Amino acid sequence: MHKSIFYLDYKYYFFILLFISPFLGAFNLPFLNKFAFVGNIKYLLIFLIYICWLILFLSSKPSFFFSNCINYFILSFVALQTTQALRAEYLSVGILILNQWILFIPLFFIIAYFFDSKNIDTTIKIIIITGVFSMIFGFVQYYAFFKAGLIGFSSSSDNPTIRMAGFFLNANFLGLYLFTVNVILILYFLDKIIKSKLLFLGILFISIALILTYSRGAIFSMVIVIFLLLFRKNKVNFLKMFTPISIILLCFLLYFNYTSISENIKNLAAGRDLSLQQRIYYLKEATENFNLSFWGYGFGNIKIKSRKYDVISSYPDLKNTGGHISQRSGLDNCYLRVLFESGLLGLLILFLIFSVAFKTMFTLYNHKSISERDKSLIYAIFCIMLGYVLRNLTGDFFQCFPFNLYTWTFLGIIYNINFRLNYAEYEK
């Protein structure tokens, strides 16, 4: 492992940040948001992370940043995004978007080159523990608080589909987070990394919670992972676990949520899904109104604002379904946003980052010296990152906290395993 006099600061600050990350959305609750200090917490976190950036550069040799192929692409992406921020019509907007992209990148280097195996285990344990807390609070919010009018997320005020939102106060965010935790639990259960019968119950209840978010992107990602798990060597064990969970899940949903599920399916089949209609509209308008550029147009300079898509006029009977949906303007596609703001070059660099990362995962997974624990973790991260890549087709989750944090954390873990493996072979 590389050594740094600031190593302890890195480690403990990261663990604290990782632990509180799923709960920070709760500060947007009305009874908390009225306190002045709450609004300054995020700025304090941003300041501390940039201190990490500074320490990382001051305490490392220049060659350190170019010790791996992916490092070149990451630093190139940072340089390009910084340029796009300076090209923004409003500098404050440019800096805000730049923060979303590069804020947590130093954590990649910290985890990849300064953590040991125990630190990696602690990282995964924190993600699992916070996932369980998020799931428990999600059930409390879904069945108690929402009805009391305290906290909740509904897609309709007329015939509401109550969605589990948890601490995130956002059903799509909670869905993707539960997907992340569930994948880790499933792999650790199948490969007997954690030997506990409670793990089965954890997977069951997190699966139920994931469905109750009604986040189609997260659910679709989970379906893809289930399909991938069928191709592993221990697929018999997976089927033994998956079959009872599926039966219990189906019975639970049909008994408690049949009306909500049937209404969602009917609306989707009839083309009356507001979210889907909105995304199709913005995709069409974006591709019609903008020319491709190698360098892009800069942060905040591309907005889908020539006209607002009024889904309400198309479906008058849905006038009470939340008109705020028709008032949004923007690109609900991370890759289109990169293409327009950072150009073909930005999209190419982002593609190279994930291509190299997935290639490294494949190489490590098939390495003869890899431990079973690391092998399970690599496969879990592969499934999670694949889910993130797919989910960003209908969102900007690579820029959204805390998923920008988790993205660089998981990539850092992969290259930590790679670094430790190469170091062990060098020692021999």
Contacts in CASP RR format, 6 or more apart in sequence:
PFRMAT RR
TARGET T0000
AUTHOR 0000-0000-0000
METHOD contacts of the structure
MODEL  1
MHKSIFYLDYKYYFFILLFISPFLGAFNLPFLNKFAFVGNIKYLLIFLIY
ICWLILFLSSKPSFFFSNCINYFILSFVALQTTQALRAEYLSVGILILNQ
WILFIPLFFIIAYFFDSKNIDTTIKIIIITGVFSMIFGFVQYYAFFKAGL
IGFSSSSDNPTIRMAGFFLNANFLGLYLFTVNVILILYFLDKIIKSKLLF
LGILFISIALILTYSRGAIFSMVIVIFLLLFRKNKVNFLKMFTPISIILL
CFLLYFNYTSISENIKNLAAGRDLSLQQRIYYLKEATENFNLSFWGYGFG
NIKIKSRKYDVISSYPDLKNTGGHISQRSGLDNCYLRVLFESGLLGLLIL
FLIFSVAFKTMFTLYNHKSISERDKSLIYAIFCIMLGYVLRNLTGDFFQC
FPFNLYTWTFLGIIYNINFRLNYAEYEK
1 113 0 8 1.000
1 114 0 8 1.000
1 115 0 8 1.000
1 116 0 8 1.000
1 419 0 8 1.000
1 420 0 8 1.000
1 423 0 8 1.000
2 60 0 8 1.000
2 64 0 8 1.000
2 113 0 8 1.000
2 114 0 8 1.000
3 114 0 8 1.000
4 10 0 8 1.000
4 55 0 8 1.000
4 59 0 8 1.000
4 60 0 8 1.000
4 114 0 8 1.000
5 59 0 8 1.000
6 55 0 8 1.000
6 59 0 8 1.000
7 114 0 8 1.000
9 52 0 8 1.000
9 55 0 8 1.000
10 52 0 8 1.000
10 55 0 8 1.000
10 110 0 8 1.000
10 114 0 8 1.000
11 114 0 8 1.000
11 115 0 8 1.000
11 119 0 8 1.000
13 48 0 8 1.000
13 52 0 8 1.000
14 107 0 8 1.000
14 110 0 8 1.000
14 111 0 8 1.000
14 123 0 8 1.000
15 122 0 8 1.000
15 123 0 8 1.000
15 126 0 8 1.000
17 45 0 8 1.000
17 49 0 8 1.000
17 405 0 8 1.000
18 123 0 8 1.000
18 126 0 8 1.000
18 127 0 8 1.000
18 130 0 8 1.000
18 405 0 8 1.000
18 409 0 8 1.000
19 126 0 8 1.000
19 129 0 8 1.000
19 130 0 8 1.000
21 130 0 8 1.000
21 401 0 8 1.000
21 402 0 8 1.000
21 405 0 8 1.000
22 130 0 8 1.000
22 131 0 8 1.000
22 133 0 8 1.000
22 134 0 8 1.000
22 167 0 8 1.000
22 168 0 8 1.000
22 177 0 8 1.000
22 402 0 8 1.000
23 130 0 8 1.000
23 133 0 8 1.000
23 134 0 8 1.000
23 167 0 8 1.000
24 41 0 8 1.000
24 42 0 8 1.000
24 167 0 8 1.000
24 401 0 8 1.000
24 402 0 8 1.000
25 167 0 8 1.000
25 168 0 8 1.000
25 169 0 8 1.000
26 32 0 8 1.000
26 167 0 8 1.000
26 169 0 8 1.000
27 33 0 8 1.000
27 38 0 8 1.000
27 39 0 8 1.000
27 41 0 8 1.000
28 169 0 8 1.000
29 151 0 8 1.000
29 169 0 8 1.000
32 38 0 8 1.000
33 39 0 8 1.000
46 99 0 8 1.000
46 103 0 8 1.000
49 103 0 8 1.000
49 104 0 8 1.000
49 106 0 8 1.000
49 107 0 8 1.000
50 103 0 8 1.000
52 106 0 8 1.000
52 107 0 8 1.000
52 110 0 8 1.000
53 106 0 8 1.000
56 106 0 8 1.000
56 109 0 8 1.000
56 110 0 8 1.000
60 109 0 8 1.000
64 109 0 8 1.000
64 113 0 8 1.000
65 71 0 8 1.000
65 75 0 8 1.000
65 109 0 8 1.000
66 72 0 8 1.000
66 75 0 8 1.000
67 113 0 8 1.000
68 112 0 8 1.000
68 415 0 8 1.000
68 418 0 8 1.000
69 356 0 8 1.000
70 353 0 8 1.000
70 356 0 8 1.000
70 357 0 8 1.000
70 360 0 8 1.000
70 411 0 8 1.000
70 415 0 8 1.000
71 109 0 8 1.000
73 349 0 8 1.000
73 352 0 8 1.000
73 353 0 8 1.000
73 356 0 8 1.000
74 105 0 8 1.000
74 108 0 8 1.000
74 353 0 8 1.000
76 349 0 8 1.000
77 101 0 8 1.000
77 102 0 8 1.000
77 346 0 8 1.000
77 349 0 8 1.000
77 350 0 8 1.000
77 353 0 8 1.000
78 102 0 8 1.000
78 105 0 8 1.000
80 342 0 8 1.000
80 345 0 8 1.000
80 346 0 8 1.000
80 349 0 8 1.000
81 98 0 8 1.000
81 101 0 8 1.000
81 102 0 8 1.000
81 299 0 8 1.000
81 342 0 8 1.000
82 98 0 8 1.000
82 102 0 8 1.000
84 94 0 8 1.000
84 97 0 8 1.000
84 98 0 8 1.000
84 296 0 8 1.000
84 298 0 8 1.000
84 299 0 8 1.000
84 341 0 8 1.000
84 342 0 8 1.000
85 91 0 8 1.000
85 94 0 8 1.000
85 95 0 8 1.000
85 97 0 8 1.000
85 98 0 8 1.000
85 298 0 8 1.000
85 299 0 8 1.000
86 94 0 8 1.000
87 297 0 8 1.000
87 298 0 8 1.000
87 299 0 8 1.000
87 301 0 8 1.000
88 94 0 8 1.000
88 97 0 8 1.000
88 298 0 8 1.000
88 299 0 8 1.000
88 300 0 8 1.000
88 301 0 8 1.000
89 300 0 8 1.000
89 301 0 8 1.000
90 300 0 8 1.000
93 299 0 8 1.000
93 300 0 8 1.000
94 298 0 8 1.000
94 299 0 8 1.000
94 300 0 8 1.000
97 299 0 8 1.000
97 300 0 8 1.000
97 341 0 8 1.000
97 399 0 8 1.000
98 299 0 8 1.000
100 399 0 8 1.000
100 400 0 8 1.000
100 401 0 8 1.000
100 404 0 8 1.000
101 398 0 8 1.000
101 399 0 8 1.000
101 404 0 8 1.000
103 404 0 8 1.000
104 404 0 8 1.000
104 405 0 8 1.000
104 407 0 8 1.000
104 408 0 8 1.000
104 409 0 8 1.000
105 408 0 8 1.000
107 405 0 8 1.000
107 408 0 8 1.000
107 409 0 8 1.000
107 412 0 8 1.000
108 408 0 8 1.000
108 409 0 8 1.000
108 411 0 8 1.000
108 412 0 8 1.000
108 415 0 8 1.000
111 119 0 8 1.000
111 120 0 8 1.000
111 123 0 8 1.000
111 408 0 8 1.000
111 409 0 8 1.000
111 412 0 8 1.000
111 413 0 8 1.000
111 415 0 8 1.000
111 416 0 8 1.000
112 411 0 8 1.000
112 412 0 8 1.000
112 413 0 8 1.000
112 414 0 8 1.000
112 415 0 8 1.000
112 416 0 8 1.000
112 418 0 8 1.000
112 419 0 8 1.000
113 415 0 8 1.000
113 416 0 8 1.000
113 419 0 8 1.000
115 123 0 8 1.000
115 416 0 8 1.000
116 420 0 8 1.000
117 420 0 8 1.000
120 377 0 8 1.000
120 413 0 8 1.000
120 416 0 8 1.000
120 417 0 8 1.000
123 409 0 8 1.000
123 413 0 8 1.000
124 184 0 8 1.000
124 377 0 8 1.000
127 180 0 8 1.000
127 181 0 8 1.000
127 184 0 8 1.000
127 406 0 8 1.000
128 181 0 8 1.000
128 184 0 8 1.000
128 185 0 8 1.000
131 177 0 8 1.000
131 178 0 8 1.000
131 181 0 8 1.000
131 206 0 8 1.000
132 181 0 8 1.000
132 202 0 8 1.000
132 206 0 8 1.000
134 166 0 8 1.000
134 167 0 8 1.000
134 168 0 8 1.000
134 174 0 8 1.000
134 177 0 8 1.000
134 178 0 8 1.000
134 181 0 8 1.000
135 178 0 8 1.000
135 181 0 8 1.000
135 202 0 8 1.000
135 205 0 8 1.000
135 206 0 8 1.000
135 209 0 8 1.000
137 166 0 8 1.000
137 167 0 8 1.000
138 164 0 8 1.000
138 165 0 8 1.000
138 166 0 8 1.000
138 167 0 8 1.000
138 174 0 8 1.000
138 209 0 8 1.000
139 164 0 8 1.000
139 205 0 8 1.000
139 209 0 8 1.000
141 151 0 8 1.000
141 152 0 8 1.000
141 164 0 8 1.000
141 165 0 8 1.000
141 166 0 8 1.000
142 152 0 8 1.000
142 162 0 8 1.000
142 164 0 8 1.000
142 166 0 8 1.000
142 212 0 8 1.000
145 151 0 8 1.000
145 152 0 8 1.000
146 152 0 8 1.000
146 154 0 8 1.000
146 162 0 8 1.000
151 165 0 8 1.000
151 166 0 8 1.000
151 169 0 8 1.000
152 162 0 8 1.000
152 163 0 8 1.000
152 165 0 8 1.000
152 166 0 8 1.000
152 169 0 8 1.000
153 162 0 8 1.000
153 163 0 8 1.000
153 164 0 8 1.000
153 165 0 8 1.000
153 169 0 8 1.000
153 170 0 8 1.000
153 171 0 8 1.000
154 160 0 8 1.000
154 161 0 8 1.000
154 162 0 8 1.000
154 163 0 8 1.000
155 161 0 8 1.000
155 163 0 8 1.000
155 214 0 8 1.000
155 274 0 8 1.000
155 275 0 8 1.000
155 321 0 8 1.000
155 322 0 8 1.000
156 320 0 8 1.000
156 321 0 8 1.000
156 322 0 8 1.000
157 320 0 8 1.000
157 321 0 8 1.000
157 322 0 8 1.000
158 318 0 8 1.000
158 320 0 8 1.000
158 321 0 8 1.000
159 263 0 8 1.000
161 214 0 8 1.000
161 260 0 8 1.000
161 263 0 8 1.000
161 264 0 8 1.000
162 260 0 8 1.000
163 171 0 8 1.000
163 212 0 8 1.000
163 213 0 8 1.000
163 214 0 8 1.000
163 215 0 8 1.000
164 171 0 8 1.000
164 174 0 8 1.000
164 175 0 8 1.000
164 209 0 8 1.000
164 212 0 8 1.000
164 213 0 8 1.000
165 171 0 8 1.000
165 173 0 8 1.000
165 174 0 8 1.000
165 213 0 8 1.000
166 174 0 8 1.000
167 174 0 8 1.000
168 174 0 8 1.000
168 177 0 8 1.000
171 213 0 8 1.000
171 214 0 8 1.000
171 215 0 8 1.000
172 213 0 8 1.000
172 215 0 8 1.000
172 217 0 8 1.000
172 218 0 8 1.000
173 400 0 8 1.000
173 403 0 8 1.000
174 209 0 8 1.000
174 213 0 8 1.000
174 215 0 8 1.000
175 209 0 8 1.000
175 210 0 8 1.000
175 213 0 8 1.000
175 215 0 8 1.000
175 218 0 8 1.000
176 215 0 8 1.000
176 217 0 8 1.000
176 218 0 8 1.000
176 221 0 8 1.000
176 388 0 8 1.000
176 391 0 8 1.000
176 397 0 8 1.000
176 403 0 8 1.000
177 402 0 8 1.000
177 403 0 8 1.000
178 206 0 8 1.000
178 209 0 8 1.000
178 210 0 8 1.000
178 213 0 8 1.000
178 218 0 8 1.000
179 210 0 8 1.000
179 218 0 8 1.000
179 221 0 8 1.000
179 222 0 8 1.000
179 225 0 8 1.000
179 384 0 8 1.000
179 387 0 8 1.000
180 384 0 8 1.000
180 406 0 8 1.000
181 206 0 8 1.000
182 203 0 8 1.000
182 206 0 8 1.000
182 207 0 8 1.000
182 210 0 8 1.000
182 222 0 8 1.000
183 222 0 8 1.000
183 225 0 8 1.000
183 380 0 8 1.000
183 383 0 8 1.000
183 384 0 8 1.000
184 377 0 8 1.000
184 380 0 8 1.000
184 384 0 8 1.000
185 194 0 8 1.000
185 199 0 8 1.000
185 202 0 8 1.000
185 203 0 8 1.000
185 206 0 8 1.000
186 203 0 8 1.000
186 225 0 8 1.000
186 229 0 8 1.000
186 238 0 8 1.000
186 241 0 8 1.000
186 380 0 8 1.000
187 193 0 8 1.000
187 376 0 8 1.000
187 377 0 8 1.000
187 379 0 8 1.000
187 380 0 8 1.000
187 383 0 8 1.000
188 194 0 8 1.000
188 199 0 8 1.000
188 376 0 8 1.000
188 380 0 8 1.000
189 199 0 8 1.000
189 200 0 8 1.000
189 203 0 8 1.000
189 241 0 8 1.000
190 229 0 8 1.000
190 232 0 8 1.000
190 234 0 8 1.000
190 237 0 8 1.000
190 238 0 8 1.000
190 241 0 8 1.000
190 376 0 8 1.000
191 234 0 8 1.000
191 372 0 8 1.000
191 373 0 8 1.000
191 375 0 8 1.000
191 376 0 8 1.000
193 372 0 8 1.000
193 373 0 8 1.000
193 376 0 8 1.000
200 241 0 8 1.000
200 245 0 8 1.000
203 241 0 8 1.000
203 245 0 8 1.000
204 245 0 8 1.000
204 248 0 8 1.000
204 249 0 8 1.000
207 222 0 8 1.000
207 245 0 8 1.000
207 249 0 8 1.000
208 249 0 8 1.000
208 252 0 8 1.000
208 253 0 8 1.000
210 218 0 8 1.000
210 219 0 8 1.000
210 222 0 8 1.000
211 219 0 8 1.000
211 249 0 8 1.000
211 253 0 8 1.000
211 257 0 8 1.000
212 257 0 8 1.000
214 260 0 8 1.000
214 264 0 8 1.000
217 390 0 8 1.000
217 391 0 8 1.000
217 394 0 8 1.000
218 391 0 8 1.000
220 390 0 8 1.000
221 386 0 8 1.000
221 387 0 8 1.000
221 388 0 8 1.000
221 390 0 8 1.000
221 391 0 8 1.000
224 383 0 8 1.000
224 386 0 8 1.000
224 387 0 8 1.000
224 390 0 8 1.000
225 383 0 8 1.000
225 386 0 8 1.000
225 387 0 8 1.000
226 242 0 8 1.000
228 383 0 8 1.000
228 386 0 8 1.000
229 235 0 8 1.000
229 238 0 8 1.000
229 242 0 8 1.000
229 383 0 8 1.000
230 238 0 8 1.000
230 239 0 8 1.000
232 238 0 8 1.000
232 379 0 8 1.000
253 261 0 8 1.000
254 261 0 8 1.000
266 272 0 8 1.000
267 273 0 8 1.000
268 276 0 8 1.000
271 277 0 8 1.000
272 315 0 8 1.000
272 318 0 8 1.000
274 311 0 8 1.000
274 318 0 8 1.000
274 321 0 8 1.000
274 322 0 8 1.000
274 325 0 8 1.000
274 326 0 8 1.000
275 325 0 8 1.000
277 309 0 8 1.000
277 311 0 8 1.000
277 314 0 8 1.000
278 309 0 8 1.000
278 311 0 8 1.000
278 325 0 8 1.000
278 326 0 8 1.000
278 328 0 8 1.000
278 332 0 8 1.000
279 332 0 8 1.000
279 333 0 8 1.000
279 394 0 8 1.000
281 309 0 8 1.000
282 304 0 8 1.000
282 309 0 8 1.000
282 329 0 8 1.000
282 330 0 8 1.000
282 331 0 8 1.000
282 332 0 8 1.000
283 333 0 8 1.000
283 336 0 8 1.000
285 304 0 8 1.000
285 306 0 8 1.000
285 307 0 8 1.000
285 309 0 8 1.000
286 304 0 8 1.000
286 331 0 8 1.000
286 333 0 8 1.000
286 336 0 8 1.000
286 340 0 8 1.000
289 304 0 8 1.000
289 306 0 8 1.000
290 297 0 8 1.000
290 302 0 8 1.000
290 340 0 8 1.000
292 339 0 8 1.000
292 343 0 8 1.000
292 344 0 8 1.000
293 340 0 8 1.000
293 343 0 8 1.000
293 344 0 8 1.000
294 343 0 8 1.000
294 344 0 8 1.000
294 345 0 8 1.000
295 342 0 8 1.000
295 343 0 8 1.000
295 345 0 8 1.000
296 339 0 8 1.000
296 340 0 8 1.000
296 341 0 8 1.000
296 342 0 8 1.000
296 343 0 8 1.000
296 344 0 8 1.000
296 345 0 8 1.000
296 346 0 8 1.000
297 340 0 8 1.000
297 341 0 8 1.000
297 343 0 8 1.000
298 341 0 8 1.000
298 342 0 8 1.000
299 341 0 8 1.000
300 341 0 8 1.000
301 341 0 8 1.000
302 331 0 8 1.000
302 337 0 8 1.000
302 340 0 8 1.000
302 341 0 8 1.000
303 329 0 8 1.000
303 330 0 8 1.000
304 329 0 8 1.000
304 330 0 8 1.000
304 331 0 8 1.000
305 329 0 8 1.000
305 330 0 8 1.000
308 326 0 8 1.000
308 327 0 8 1.000
308 329 0 8 1.000
309 326 0 8 1.000
310 326 0 8 1.000
311 318 0 8 1.000
311 325 0 8 1.000
311 326 0 8 1.000
312 318 0 8 1.000
312 319 0 8 1.000
312 321 0 8 1.000
312 323 0 8 1.000
312 326 0 8 1.000
331 337 0 8 1.000
331 340 0 8 1.000
331 396 0 8 1.000
332 394 0 8 1.000
332 395 0 8 1.000
332 396 0 8 1.000
333 392 0 8 1.000
333 393 0 8 1.000
333 394 0 8 1.000
333 395 0 8 1.000
333 396 0 8 1.000
334 392 0 8 1.000
334 393 0 8 1.000
334 395 0 8 1.000
334 396 0 8 1.000
334 397 0 8 1.000
334 398 0 8 1.000
334 399 0 8 1.000
335 347 0 8 1.000
335 350 0 8 1.000
335 392 0 8 1.000
335 393 0 8 1.000
337 396 0 8 1.000
338 346 0 8 1.000
338 347 0 8 1.000
338 350 0 8 1.000
339 346 0 8 1.000
339 347 0 8 1.000
354 385 0 8 1.000
354 389 0 8 1.000
357 385 0 8 1.000
357 411 0 8 1.000
357 414 0 8 1.000
358 382 0 8 1.000
358 385 0 8 1.000
360 414 0 8 1.000
360 415 0 8 1.000
360 418 0 8 1.000
361 378 0 8 1.000
361 381 0 8 1.000
361 382 0 8 1.000
361 385 0 8 1.000
361 414 0 8 1.000
362 382 0 8 1.000
364 370 0 8 1.000
364 374 0 8 1.000
364 378 0 8 1.000
364 414 0 8 1.000
364 417 0 8 1.000
364 418 0 8 1.000
364 421 0 8 1.000
365 375 0 8 1.000
365 378 0 8 1.000
365 379 0 8 1.000
365 382 0 8 1.000
367 421 0 8 1.000
369 421 0 8 1.000
369 424 0 8 1.000
369 425 0 8 1.000
370 378 0 8 1.000
370 417 0 8 1.000
370 421 0 8 1.000
374 417 0 8 1.000
377 413 0 8 1.000
377 417 0 8 1.000
378 414 0 8 1.000
378 417 0 8 1.000
381 410 0 8 1.000
381 413 0 8 1.000
381 414 0 8 1.000
384 406 0 8 1.000
384 410 0 8 1.000
385 407 0 8 1.000
385 410 0 8 1.000
385 411 0 8 1.000
388 397 0 8 1.000
388 398 0 8 1.000
388 403 0 8 1.000
388 406 0 8 1.000
388 407 0 8 1.000
391 397 0 8 1.000
392 398 0 8 1.000
397 403 0 8 1.000
397 404 0 8 1.000
398 404 0 8 1.000
398 407 0 8 1.000
END
